[in-house]
Amino acid sequence: MGITQKVEIPPNRRLIIDVPIEVPVGKTILTFTPEKIGQNIKPVFGCAKGQFKMTPDFDEPLEDFKDYM
């Protein structure tokens, strides 16, 4: 069974979805497909902060390139 429901994401980014009675209880999968509405989506500076970590030896020369240096 597939149901499509269009919703607007509120500023607090929380959704309350009323599920129709026909949807079986138990294993239900929700899929969100974002839709562009004529807006240019711009990345937010710093939005990936804390998601990447650099090792302390990041700037050290690599053994594989020793012959070229």
HTML snippet that shows the backbone in 3Dmol.js (N, CA, C, O; Angstrom):
<script src="https://3Dmol.org/build/3Dmol-min.js"></script>
<div id="view" style="width:600px;height:400px;position:relative"></div>
<script>
const pdb = `
ATOM      1  N   MET A   1       0.859  -1.169   0.000  1.00  0.00           N
ATOM      2  CA  MET A   1       0.000   0.000   0.000  1.00  0.00           C
ATOM      3  C   MET A   1       0.902   1.228   0.000  1.00  0.00           C
ATOM      4  O   MET A   1       1.876   1.278   0.751  1.00  0.00           O
ATOM      5  N   GLY A   2       0.599   2.188  -0.809  1.00  0.00           N
ATOM      6  CA  GLY A   2       1.367   3.421  -0.843  1.00  0.00           C
ATOM      7  C   GLY A   2       0.460   4.623  -0.645  1.00  0.00           C
ATOM      8  O   GLY A   2      -0.616   4.704  -1.238  1.00  0.00           O
ATOM      9  N   ILE A   3       0.885   5.531   0.167  1.00  0.00           N
ATOM     10  CA  ILE A   3       0.134   6.751   0.445  1.00  0.00           C
ATOM     11  C   ILE A   3       1.079   7.928   0.256  1.00  0.00           C
ATOM     12  O   ILE A   3       2.210   7.907   0.742  1.00  0.00           O
ATOM     13  N   THR A   4       0.618   8.943  -0.443  1.00  0.00           N
ATOM     14  CA  THR A   4       1.412  10.154  -0.622  1.00  0.00           C
ATOM     15  C   THR A   4       0.729  11.288   0.112  1.00  0.00           C
ATOM     16  O   THR A   4      -0.474  11.505  -0.034  1.00  0.00           O
ATOM     17  N   GLN A   5       1.501  12.001   0.894  1.00  0.00           N
ATOM     18  CA  GLN A   5       0.971  13.137   1.640  1.00  0.00           C
ATOM     19  C   GLN A   5       2.006  14.250   1.562  1.00  0.00           C
ATOM     20  O   GLN A   5       3.150  14.064   1.978  1.00  0.00           O
ATOM     21  N   LYS A   6       1.621  15.389   1.039  1.00  0.00           N
ATOM     22  CA  LYS A   6       2.529  16.522   0.961  1.00  0.00           C
ATOM     23  C   LYS A   6       2.401  17.345   2.232  1.00  0.00           C
ATOM     24  O   LYS A   6       1.301  17.663   2.684  1.00  0.00           O
ATOM     25  N   VAL A   7       3.562  17.682   2.799  1.00  0.00           N
ATOM     26  CA  VAL A   7       3.585  18.479   4.015  1.00  0.00           C
ATOM     27  C   VAL A   7       4.636  19.571   3.869  1.00  0.00           C
ATOM     28  O   VAL A   7       5.587  19.434   3.100  1.00  0.00           O
ATOM     29  N   GLU A   8       4.455  20.648   4.610  1.00  0.00           N
ATOM     30  CA  GLU A   8       5.456  21.697   4.670  1.00  0.00           C
ATOM     31  C   GLU A   8       6.233  21.528   5.960  1.00  0.00           C
ATOM     32  O   GLU A   8       5.657  21.287   7.021  1.00  0.00           O
ATOM     33  N   ILE A   9       7.554  21.656   5.856  1.00  0.00           N
ATOM     34  CA  ILE A   9       8.402  21.516   7.036  1.00  0.00           C
ATOM     35  C   ILE A   9       8.338  22.830   7.816  1.00  0.00           C
ATOM     36  O   ILE A   9       8.716  23.875   7.288  1.00  0.00           O
ATOM     37  N   PRO A  10       7.868  22.794   9.056  1.00  0.00           N
ATOM     38  CA  PRO A  10       7.804  24.014   9.862  1.00  0.00           C
ATOM     39  C   PRO A  10       9.202  24.429  10.335  1.00  0.00           C
ATOM     40  O   PRO A  10      10.132  23.625  10.283  1.00  0.00           O
ATOM     41  N   PRO A  11       9.357  25.662  10.792  1.00  0.00           N
ATOM     42  CA  PRO A  11      10.668  26.127  11.237  1.00  0.00           C
ATOM     43  C   PRO A  11      11.295  25.262  12.334  1.00  0.00           C
ATOM     44  O   PRO A  11      12.518  25.141  12.399  1.00  0.00           O
ATOM     45  N   ASN A  12      10.477  24.666  13.189  1.00  0.00           N
ATOM     46  CA  ASN A  12      11.051  23.820  14.246  1.00  0.00           C
ATOM     47  C   ASN A  12      11.424  22.428  13.744  1.00  0.00           C
ATOM     48  O   ASN A  12      11.951  21.615  14.504  1.00  0.00           O
ATOM     49  N   ARG A  13      11.151  22.143  12.447  1.00  0.00           N
ATOM     50  CA  ARG A  13      11.508  20.912  11.759  1.00  0.00           C
ATOM     51  C   ARG A  13      10.905  19.664  12.402  1.00  0.00           C
ATOM     52  O   ARG A  13      11.506  18.591  12.346  1.00  0.00           O
ATOM     53  N   ARG A  14       9.732  19.789  13.007  1.00  0.00           N
ATOM     54  CA  ARG A  14       9.042  18.642  13.602  1.00  0.00           C
ATOM     55  C   ARG A  14       7.722  18.439  12.871  1.00  0.00           C
ATOM     56  O   ARG A  14       6.989  19.392  12.604  1.00  0.00           O
ATOM     57  N   LEU A  15       7.435  17.191  12.555  1.00  0.00           N
ATOM     58  CA  LEU A  15       6.201  16.853  11.852  1.00  0.00           C
ATOM     59  C   LEU A  15       5.328  15.960  12.725  1.00  0.00           C
ATOM     60  O   LEU A  15       5.822  15.096  13.449  1.00  0.00           O
ATOM     61  N   ILE A  16       4.048  16.183  12.641  1.00  0.00           N
ATOM     62  CA  ILE A  16       3.065  15.288  13.241  1.00  0.00           C
ATOM     63  C   ILE A  16       2.230  14.771  12.078  1.00  0.00           C
ATOM     64  O   ILE A  16       1.567  15.542  11.385  1.00  0.00           O
ATOM     65  N   ILE A  17       2.269  13.457  11.872  1.00  0.00           N
ATOM     66  CA  ILE A  17       1.598  12.861  10.723  1.00  0.00           C
ATOM     67  C   ILE A  17       0.438  12.009  11.216  1.00  0.00           C
ATOM     68  O   ILE A  17       0.620  11.096  12.021  1.00  0.00           O
ATOM     69  N   ASP A  18      -0.740  12.315  10.730  1.00  0.00           N
ATOM     70  CA  ASP A  18      -1.907  11.491  11.017  1.00  0.00           C
ATOM     71  C   ASP A  18      -1.935  10.365   9.988  1.00  0.00           C
ATOM     72  O   ASP A  18      -2.083  10.615   8.792  1.00  0.00           O
ATOM     73  N   VAL A  19      -1.794   9.133  10.451  1.00  0.00           N
ATOM     74  CA  VAL A  19      -1.749   7.981   9.565  1.00  0.00           C
ATOM     75  C   VAL A  19      -3.172   7.441   9.393  1.00  0.00           C
ATOM     76  O   VAL A  19      -3.871   7.209  10.379  1.00  0.00           O
ATOM     77  N   PRO A  20      -3.599   7.241   8.143  1.00  0.00           N
ATOM     78  CA  PRO A  20      -4.944   6.712   7.905  1.00  0.00           C
ATOM     79  C   PRO A  20      -5.137   5.335   8.555  1.00  0.00           C
ATOM     80  O   PRO A  20      -4.179   4.579   8.715  1.00  0.00           O
ATOM     81  N   ILE A  21      -6.343   5.029   8.916  1.00  0.00           N
ATOM     82  CA  ILE A  21      -6.684   3.781   9.606  1.00  0.00           C
ATOM     83  C   ILE A  21      -6.373   2.552   8.739  1.00  0.00           C
ATOM     84  O   ILE A  21      -6.176   1.458   9.268  1.00  0.00           O
ATOM     85  N   GLU A  22      -6.327   2.728   7.400  1.00  0.00           N
ATOM     86  CA  GLU A  22      -6.074   1.604   6.502  1.00  0.00           C
ATOM     87  C   GLU A  22      -4.627   1.105   6.578  1.00  0.00           C
ATOM     88  O   GLU A  22      -4.341  -0.015   6.154  1.00  0.00           O
ATOM     89  N   VAL A  23      -3.729   1.907   7.102  1.00  0.00           N
ATOM     90  CA  VAL A  23      -2.319   1.508   7.186  1.00  0.00           C
ATOM     91  C   VAL A  23      -2.186   0.482   8.300  1.00  0.00           C
ATOM     92  O   VAL A  23      -2.594   0.734   9.433  1.00  0.00           O
ATOM     93  N   PRO A  24      -1.612  -0.683   7.976  1.00  0.00           N
ATOM     94  CA  PRO A  24      -1.503  -1.730   8.992  1.00  0.00           C
ATOM     95  C   PRO A  24      -0.541  -1.338  10.109  1.00  0.00           C
ATOM     96  O   PRO A  24       0.460  -0.657   9.883  1.00  0.00           O
ATOM     97  N   VAL A  25      -0.865  -1.780  11.302  1.00  0.00           N
ATOM     98  CA  VAL A  25      -0.027  -1.526  12.467  1.00  0.00           C
ATOM     99  C   VAL A  25       1.154  -2.487  12.415  1.00  0.00           C
ATOM    100  O   VAL A  25       1.003  -3.637  12.002  1.00  0.00           O
ATOM    101  N   GLY A  26       2.295  -2.035  12.819  1.00  0.00           N
ATOM    102  CA  GLY A  26       3.482  -2.884  12.827  1.00  0.00           C
ATOM    103  C   GLY A  26       4.583  -2.265  12.006  1.00  0.00           C
ATOM    104  O   GLY A  26       4.947  -1.106  12.206  1.00  0.00           O
ATOM    105  N   LYS A  27       5.111  -3.040  11.082  1.00  0.00           N
ATOM    106  CA  LYS A  27       6.237  -2.586  10.275  1.00  0.00           C
ATOM    107  C   LYS A  27       5.755  -1.628   9.190  1.00  0.00           C
ATOM    108  O   LYS A  27       5.268  -2.051   8.142  1.00  0.00           O
ATOM    109  N   THR A  28       5.895  -0.359   9.452  1.00  0.00           N
ATOM    110  CA  THR A  28       5.524   0.673   8.493  1.00  0.00           C
ATOM    111  C   THR A  28       6.767   1.475   8.167  1.00  0.00           C
ATOM    112  O   THR A  28       7.514   1.857   9.068  1.00  0.00           O
ATOM    113  N   ILE A  29       6.997   1.736   6.891  1.00  0.00           N
ATOM    114  CA  ILE A  29       8.172   2.479   6.454  1.00  0.00           C
ATOM    115  C   ILE A  29       7.726   3.825   5.906  1.00  0.00           C
ATOM    116  O   ILE A  29       6.843   3.909   5.052  1.00  0.00           O
ATOM    117  N   LEU A  30       8.358   4.874   6.416  1.00  0.00           N
ATOM    118  CA  LEU A  30       8.096   6.214   5.912  1.00  0.00           C
ATOM    119  C   LEU A  30       9.250   6.624   5.019  1.00  0.00           C
ATOM    120  O   LEU A  30      10.411   6.414   5.370  1.00  0.00           O
ATOM    121  N   THR A  31       8.946   7.204   3.871  1.00  0.00           N
ATOM    122  CA  THR A  31       9.964   7.698   2.958  1.00  0.00           C
ATOM    123  C   THR A  31       9.707   9.170   2.717  1.00  0.00           C
ATOM    124  O   THR A  31       8.597   9.572   2.367  1.00  0.00           O
ATOM    125  N   PHE A  32      10.746   9.973   2.908  1.00  0.00           N
ATOM    126  CA  PHE A  32      10.632  11.406   2.685  1.00  0.00           C
ATOM    127  C   PHE A  32      11.363  11.756   1.398  1.00  0.00           C
ATOM    128  O   PHE A  32      12.539  11.426   1.239  1.00  0.00           O
ATOM    129  N   THR A  33      10.679  12.414   0.489  1.00  0.00           N
ATOM    130  CA  THR A  33      11.278  12.858  -0.760  1.00  0.00           C
ATOM    131  C   THR A  33      11.192  14.376  -0.809  1.00  0.00           C
ATOM    132  O   THR A  33      10.108  14.927  -1.005  1.00  0.00           O
ATOM    133  N   PRO A  34      12.325  15.064  -0.630  1.00  0.00           N
ATOM    134  CA  PRO A  34      12.277  16.522  -0.667  1.00  0.00           C
ATOM    135  C   PRO A  34      11.925  17.016  -2.068  1.00  0.00           C
ATOM    136  O   PRO A  34      12.278  16.399  -3.073  1.00  0.00           O
ATOM    137  N   GLU A  35      11.244  18.109  -2.104  1.00  0.00           N
ATOM    138  CA  GLU A  35      10.784  18.672  -3.369  1.00  0.00           C
ATOM    139  C   GLU A  35      11.209  20.126  -3.431  1.00  0.00           C
ATOM    140  O   GLU A  35      10.928  20.902  -2.517  1.00  0.00           O
ATOM    141  N   LYS A  36      11.883  20.495  -4.506  1.00  0.00           N
ATOM    142  CA  LYS A  36      12.282  21.888  -4.661  1.00  0.00           C
ATOM    143  C   LYS A  36      11.067  22.691  -5.095  1.00  0.00           C
ATOM    144  O   LYS A  36      10.310  22.279  -5.974  1.00  0.00           O
ATOM    145  N   ILE A  37      10.899  23.831  -4.471  1.00  0.00           N
ATOM    146  CA  ILE A  37       9.742  24.674  -4.787  1.00  0.00           C
ATOM    147  C   ILE A  37      10.241  26.017  -5.308  1.00  0.00           C
ATOM    148  O   ILE A  37       9.920  27.062  -4.742  1.00  0.00           O
ATOM    149  N   GLY A  38      11.012  25.994  -6.368  1.00  0.00           N
ATOM    150  CA  GLY A  38      11.462  27.222  -7.001  1.00  0.00           C
ATOM    151  C   GLY A  38      12.412  28.057  -6.160  1.00  0.00           C
ATOM    152  O   GLY A  38      12.582  29.246  -6.428  1.00  0.00           O
ATOM    153  N   GLN A  39      13.028  27.469  -5.159  1.00  0.00           N
ATOM    154  CA  GLN A  39      13.954  28.207  -4.320  1.00  0.00           C
ATOM    155  C   GLN A  39      15.359  27.702  -4.585  1.00  0.00           C
ATOM    156  O   GLN A  39      15.568  26.517  -4.843  1.00  0.00           O
ATOM    157  N   ASN A  40      16.305  28.598  -4.518  1.00  0.00           N
ATOM    158  CA  ASN A  40      17.702  28.195  -4.582  1.00  0.00           C
ATOM    159  C   ASN A  40      18.139  27.817  -3.180  1.00  0.00           C
ATOM    160  O   ASN A  40      18.184  28.658  -2.282  1.00  0.00           O
ATOM    161  N   ILE A  41      18.455  26.557  -3.003  1.00  0.00           N
ATOM    162  CA  ILE A  41      18.876  26.093  -1.688  1.00  0.00           C
ATOM    163  C   ILE A  41      20.364  26.387  -1.547  1.00  0.00           C
ATOM    164  O   ILE A  41      21.176  25.895  -2.330  1.00  0.00           O
ATOM    165  N   LYS A  42      20.714  27.180  -0.559  1.00  0.00           N
ATOM    166  CA  LYS A  42      22.091  27.550  -0.331  1.00  0.00           C
ATOM    167  C   LYS A  42      22.616  26.808   0.890  1.00  0.00           C
ATOM    168  O   LYS A  42      21.913  26.671   1.891  1.00  0.00           O
ATOM    169  N   PRO A  43      23.861  26.326   0.803  1.00  0.00           N
ATOM    170  CA  PRO A  43      24.418  25.648   1.970  1.00  0.00           C
ATOM    171  C   PRO A  43      24.635  26.632   3.111  1.00  0.00           C
ATOM    172  O   PRO A  43      24.933  27.807   2.896  1.00  0.00           O
ATOM    173  N   VAL A  44      24.482  26.135   4.300  1.00  0.00           N
ATOM    174  CA  VAL A  44      24.667  26.956   5.495  1.00  0.00           C
ATOM    175  C   VAL A  44      26.103  26.775   5.964  1.00  0.00           C
ATOM    176  O   VAL A  44      26.557  25.646   6.149  1.00  0.00           O
ATOM    177  N   PHE A  45      26.823  27.878   6.159  1.00  0.00           N
ATOM    178  CA  PHE A  45      28.209  27.815   6.595  1.00  0.00           C
ATOM    179  C   PHE A  45      28.299  27.103   7.935  1.00  0.00           C
ATOM    180  O   PHE A  45      27.609  27.465   8.888  1.00  0.00           O
ATOM    181  N   GLY A  46      29.144  26.096   8.002  1.00  0.00           N
ATOM    182  CA  GLY A  46      29.362  25.370   9.248  1.00  0.00           C
ATOM    183  C   GLY A  46      28.380  24.241   9.496  1.00  0.00           C
ATOM    184  O   GLY A  46      28.383  23.665  10.584  1.00  0.00           O
ATOM    185  N   CYS A  47      27.537  23.904   8.526  1.00  0.00           N
ATOM    186  CA  CYS A  47      26.515  22.882   8.765  1.00  0.00           C
ATOM    187  C   CYS A  47      27.112  21.480   8.941  1.00  0.00           C
ATOM    188  O   CYS A  47      26.437  20.601   9.477  1.00  0.00           O
ATOM    189  N   ALA A  48      28.356  21.247   8.506  1.00  0.00           N
ATOM    190  CA  ALA A  48      28.984  19.936   8.662  1.00  0.00           C
ATOM    191  C   ALA A  48      29.977  19.911   9.822  1.00  0.00           C
ATOM    192  O   ALA A  48      30.753  18.966   9.959  1.00  0.00           O
ATOM    193  N   LYS A  49      29.950  20.941  10.645  1.00  0.00           N
ATOM    194  CA  LYS A  49      30.902  21.030  11.753  1.00  0.00           C
ATOM    195  C   LYS A  49      30.763  19.815  12.672  1.00  0.00           C
ATOM    196  O   LYS A  49      29.660  19.444  13.074  1.00  0.00           O
ATOM    197  N   GLY A  50      31.901  19.209  12.994  1.00  0.00           N
ATOM    198  CA  GLY A  50      31.915  18.059  13.885  1.00  0.00           C
ATOM    199  C   GLY A  50      31.672  16.727  13.209  1.00  0.00           C
ATOM    200  O   GLY A  50      31.733  15.689  13.868  1.00  0.00           O
ATOM    201  N   GLN A  51      31.395  16.721  11.904  1.00  0.00           N
ATOM    202  CA  GLN A  51      31.126  15.471  11.219  1.00  0.00           C
ATOM    203  C   GLN A  51      32.390  14.826  10.649  1.00  0.00           C
ATOM    204  O   GLN A  51      32.372  13.648  10.293  1.00  0.00           O
ATOM    205  N   PHE A  52      33.479  15.580  10.559  1.00  0.00           N
ATOM    206  CA  PHE A  52      34.728  15.066  10.009  1.00  0.00           C
ATOM    207  C   PHE A  52      35.847  15.279  11.010  1.00  0.00           C
ATOM    208  O   PHE A  52      35.926  16.325  11.655  1.00  0.00           O
ATOM    209  N   LYS A  53      36.697  14.300  11.132  1.00  0.00           N
ATOM    210  CA  LYS A  53      37.829  14.396  12.055  1.00  0.00           C
ATOM    211  C   LYS A  53      39.109  14.130  11.271  1.00  0.00           C
ATOM    212  O   LYS A  53      39.158  13.223  10.440  1.00  0.00           O
ATOM    213  N   MET A  54      40.144  14.924  11.540  1.00  0.00           N
ATOM    214  CA  MET A  54      41.446  14.758  10.911  1.00  0.00           C
ATOM    215  C   MET A  54      42.375  14.092  11.922  1.00  0.00           C
ATOM    216  O   MET A  54      42.363  14.427  13.106  1.00  0.00           O
ATOM    217  N   THR A  55      43.175  13.151  11.444  1.00  0.00           N
ATOM    218  CA  THR A  55      44.141  12.510  12.321  1.00  0.00           C
ATOM    219  C   THR A  55      45.302  13.465  12.569  1.00  0.00           C
ATOM    220  O   THR A  55      45.566  14.334  11.738  1.00  0.00           O
ATOM    221  N   PRO A  56      45.996  13.325  13.685  1.00  0.00           N
ATOM    222  CA  PRO A  56      47.098  14.238  13.991  1.00  0.00           C
ATOM    223  C   PRO A  56      48.217  14.210  12.944  1.00  0.00           C
ATOM    224  O   PRO A  56      48.919  15.206  12.769  1.00  0.00           O
ATOM    225  N   ASP A  57      48.389  13.079  12.245  1.00  0.00           N
ATOM    226  CA  ASP A  57      49.451  12.988  11.243  1.00  0.00           C
ATOM    227  C   ASP A  57      48.963  13.309   9.827  1.00  0.00           C
ATOM    228  O   ASP A  57      49.573  12.864   8.855  1.00  0.00           O
ATOM    229  N   PHE A  58      47.899  14.055   9.699  1.00  0.00           N
ATOM    230  CA  PHE A  58      47.303  14.368   8.398  1.00  0.00           C
ATOM    231  C   PHE A  58      48.302  15.033   7.447  1.00  0.00           C
ATOM    232  O   PHE A  58      48.327  14.707   6.260  1.00  0.00           O
ATOM    233  N   ASP A  59      49.124  15.959   7.948  1.00  0.00           N
ATOM    234  CA  ASP A  59      50.052  16.706   7.106  1.00  0.00           C
ATOM    235  C   ASP A  59      51.387  15.997   6.880  1.00  0.00           C
ATOM    236  O   ASP A  59      52.248  16.525   6.176  1.00  0.00           O
ATOM    237  N   GLU A  60      51.570  14.833   7.451  1.00  0.00           N
ATOM    238  CA  GLU A  60      52.832  14.118   7.291  1.00  0.00           C
ATOM    239  C   GLU A  60      52.953  13.573   5.866  1.00  0.00           C
ATOM    240  O   GLU A  60      51.944  13.223   5.253  1.00  0.00           O
ATOM    241  N   PRO A  61      54.182  13.497   5.329  1.00  0.00           N
ATOM    242  CA  PRO A  61      54.367  12.930   3.982  1.00  0.00           C
ATOM    243  C   PRO A  61      53.960  11.455   3.946  1.00  0.00           C
ATOM    244  O   PRO A  61      54.136  10.727   4.923  1.00  0.00           O
ATOM    245  N   LEU A  62      53.417  11.033   2.812  1.00  0.00           N
ATOM    246  CA  LEU A  62      52.987   9.644   2.643  1.00  0.00           C
ATOM    247  C   LEU A  62      54.148   8.800   2.138  1.00  0.00           C
ATOM    248  O   LEU A  62      54.945   9.265   1.324  1.00  0.00           O
ATOM    249  N   GLU A  63      54.248   7.567   2.612  1.00  0.00           N
ATOM    250  CA  GLU A  63      55.302   6.654   2.183  1.00  0.00           C
ATOM    251  C   GLU A  63      55.216   6.384   0.672  1.00  0.00           C
ATOM    252  O   GLU A  63      56.245   6.247   0.010  1.00  0.00           O
ATOM    253  N   ASP A  64      54.020   6.310   0.138  1.00  0.00           N
ATOM    254  CA  ASP A  64      53.837   6.008  -1.277  1.00  0.00           C
ATOM    255  C   ASP A  64      54.481   7.055  -2.188  1.00  0.00           C
ATOM    256  O   ASP A  64      54.872   6.732  -3.309  1.00  0.00           O
ATOM    257  N   PHE A  65      54.597   8.296  -1.728  1.00  0.00           N
ATOM    258  CA  PHE A  65      55.135   9.373  -2.550  1.00  0.00           C
ATOM    259  C   PHE A  65      56.582   9.720  -2.185  1.00  0.00           C
ATOM    260  O   PHE A  65      57.096  10.747  -2.629  1.00  0.00           O
ATOM    261  N   LYS A  66      57.234   8.890  -1.395  1.00  0.00           N
ATOM    262  CA  LYS A  66      58.588   9.177  -0.936  1.00  0.00           C
ATOM    263  C   LYS A  66      59.559   9.313  -2.115  1.00  0.00           C
ATOM    264  O   LYS A  66      60.461  10.150  -2.078  1.00  0.00           O
ATOM    265  N   ASP A  67      59.381   8.498  -3.159  1.00  0.00           N
ATOM    266  CA  ASP A  67      60.267   8.548  -4.331  1.00  0.00           C
ATOM    267  C   ASP A  67      60.129   9.854  -5.110  1.00  0.00           C
ATOM    268  O   ASP A  67      61.062  10.239  -5.816  1.00  0.00           O
ATOM    269  N   TYR A  68      59.030  10.523  -5.007  1.00  0.00           N
ATOM    270  CA  TYR A  68      58.784  11.740  -5.777  1.00  0.00           C
ATOM    271  C   TYR A  68      59.187  13.013  -5.031  1.00  0.00           C
ATOM    272  O   TYR A  68      59.130  14.104  -5.600  1.00  0.00           O
ATOM    273  N   MET A  69      59.584  12.890  -3.797  1.00  0.00           N
ATOM    274  CA  MET A  69      59.895  14.081  -2.998  1.00  0.00           C
ATOM    275  C   MET A  69      61.391  14.236  -2.828  1.00  0.00           C
ATOM    276  O   MET A  69      61.844  15.182  -2.184  1.00  0.00           O
TER     277      MET A  69
END
`;
const viewer = $3Dmol.createViewer("view");
viewer.addModel(pdb, "pdb");
viewer.setStyle({}, {cartoon: {color: "spectrum"}});
viewer.zoomTo();
viewer.render();
</script>
